[in-house]
Amino acid sequence: MVQKIFILNGPNLNMLGKREPEIYGALTLDDIAENCRKEAQRLGVEIEFRQSNHEGDLVDWIQEAGQQNAQVLINPAAYTHSSIALLDAIRAAQVTVVEVHLSNIHAREAFRHKSFVSPVAKAVLCGFGAEGYLMGLRALAGFQKSSES
């Protein structure tokens, strides 16, 4: 059975490439999606790449991932710092999660230092730019293989 990974993106990430490129880089979310598709093919995994500005969509998708026994790579964006709903959804769905951020959230404003997702994530990547997504995919693929051994 092919391993499935949901790559979920939170609010305002649809504005990548235009929004503060000095912080988030020049790549668009479509560019990141294409890079993830290529890496997924190389790794032999299937991905669902999605973005929403609405918290409930992200909750629904986390639950869907749990129902499909999939793993989750998530950039919760601003919901990182405010969403107890995402925390609860991850716990309820019992999915393996890697949290990813383009910027180093710990080197930014103090309110960005707190993550509601990190306590339930297997790993957290921040500050690697778009490369963090590829690192997260490789990590999730590796976690799956090590659990099958």
C-alpha positions in Angstrom: 0.0 0.0 0.0 1.3 3.4 -0.9 1.9 5.8 2.0 -0.3 8.9 1.9 0.7 12.3 3.3 -1.6 15.3 3.6 0.3 18.6 3.2 -1.9 21.2 4.8 -1.4 25.0 4.6 -3.1 27.6 6.7 -4.2 31.2 6.2 -2.4 33.6 3.9 0.0 31.0 2.5 -1.9 31.4 -0.8 -0.2 34.9 -0.9 3.4 33.5 -0.9 5.6 35.1 -3.4 3.8 38.4 -2.9 3.6 38.6 0.9 6.8 39.7 2.6 9.2 37.8 0.4 12.1 39.0 2.6 10.6 36.7 5.4 8.8 34.0 3.4 10.8 33.8 0.2 10.0 34.4 -3.4 8.4 31.0 -4.2 4.6 30.8 -4.5 2.6 28.1 -2.9 2.1 26.5 -6.3 5.9 26.3 -6.6 6.2 24.6 -3.2 3.4 22.2 -4.2 5.2 21.3 -7.4 8.5 20.7 -5.5 6.6 18.5 -3.0 5.0 16.5 -5.9 8.4 15.8 -7.4 9.9 14.8 -4.0 6.8 12.6 -3.2 7.3 10.8 -6.5 11.0 10.3 -5.7 10.1 8.9 -2.3 7.2 6.7 -3.6 4.5 8.4 -1.5 1.2 9.9 -2.4 0.4 13.5 -1.4 -2.7 15.6 -1.0 -1.6 19.3 -1.1 -4.2 21.7 0.3 -4.5 25.3 1.5 -7.3 27.1 3.3 -7.8 30.4 5.1 -10.4 28.7 7.2 -9.7 26.9 10.4 -12.6 24.4 10.0 -11.3 23.2 6.7 -7.9 22.4 8.3 -9.7 20.5 11.1 -11.8 18.6 8.5 -8.7 17.6 6.6 -6.8 16.5 9.7 -9.8 14.2 10.5 -9.9 13.0 6.9 -6.2 12.1 7.1 -6.9 10.1 10.3 -9.7 8.2 8.6 -7.3 7.4 5.7 -4.4 6.4 8.0 -2.4 9.1 6.4 0.3 11.3 7.9 0.2 15.1 8.0 2.8 17.8 7.1 1.2 21.0 8.3 2.1 24.7 8.1 -0.7 26.1 10.3 0.5 29.6 9.6 -1.2 32.1 12.0 -3.3 29.3 13.5 -0.1 27.9 15.0 -0.3 30.5 17.7 -4.1 30.5 18.3 -5.8 27.2 17.4 -6.8 24.9 20.1 -9.1 23.3 17.5 -6.0 22.1 15.5 -4.5 20.7 18.6 -7.7 18.8 19.5 -8.1 17.6 15.9 -4.6 16.1 15.7 -5.1 14.4 19.1 -8.5 13.0 18.1 -7.4 11.8 14.6 -4.3 10.2 16.1 -2.2 11.2 13.0 1.6 11.5 12.9 2.3 15.2 12.3 5.3 17.2 11.2 4.9 21.0 11.7 6.7 23.2 9.2 7.2 27.0 9.0 9.1 28.9 6.3 10.6 31.4 8.8 12.2 30.8 12.1 9.2 31.6 14.4 11.5 31.7 17.4 13.5 34.6 15.9 10.4 36.7 15.3 7.8 38.5 17.4 7.2 37.0 20.9 3.6 36.0 20.1 4.9 33.7 17.4 7.0 31.7 19.8 4.0 29.7 21.2 2.7 26.8 19.1 -0.4 24.9 19.9 0.6 22.3 17.3 4.1 21.6 18.5 3.1 19.6 21.6 1.4 17.0 19.4 3.8 17.0 16.5 6.5 14.3 16.1 8.9 17.0 14.7 9.0 20.7 14.0 10.9 22.4 11.1 11.3 26.2 11.0 13.6 28.6 9.3 14.5 26.4 6.3 12.2 28.2 3.9 10.5 26.1 1.2 13.2 23.4 1.8 11.5 22.6 5.1 8.5 21.1 3.2 10.8 18.6 1.5 12.6 17.9 4.7 9.3 17.2 6.3 8.2 14.8 3.5 11.4 12.9 3.8 11.0 12.7 7.6 7.4 11.4 7.4 8.5 8.8 4.7 11.3 7.8 7.1 9.0 7.5 10.1 6.7 5.2 8.1 9.5 3.0 7.0 11.0 2.7 10.5 7.6 1.8 12.0 7.2 -1.0 9.4 10.6 -2.5 10.3 
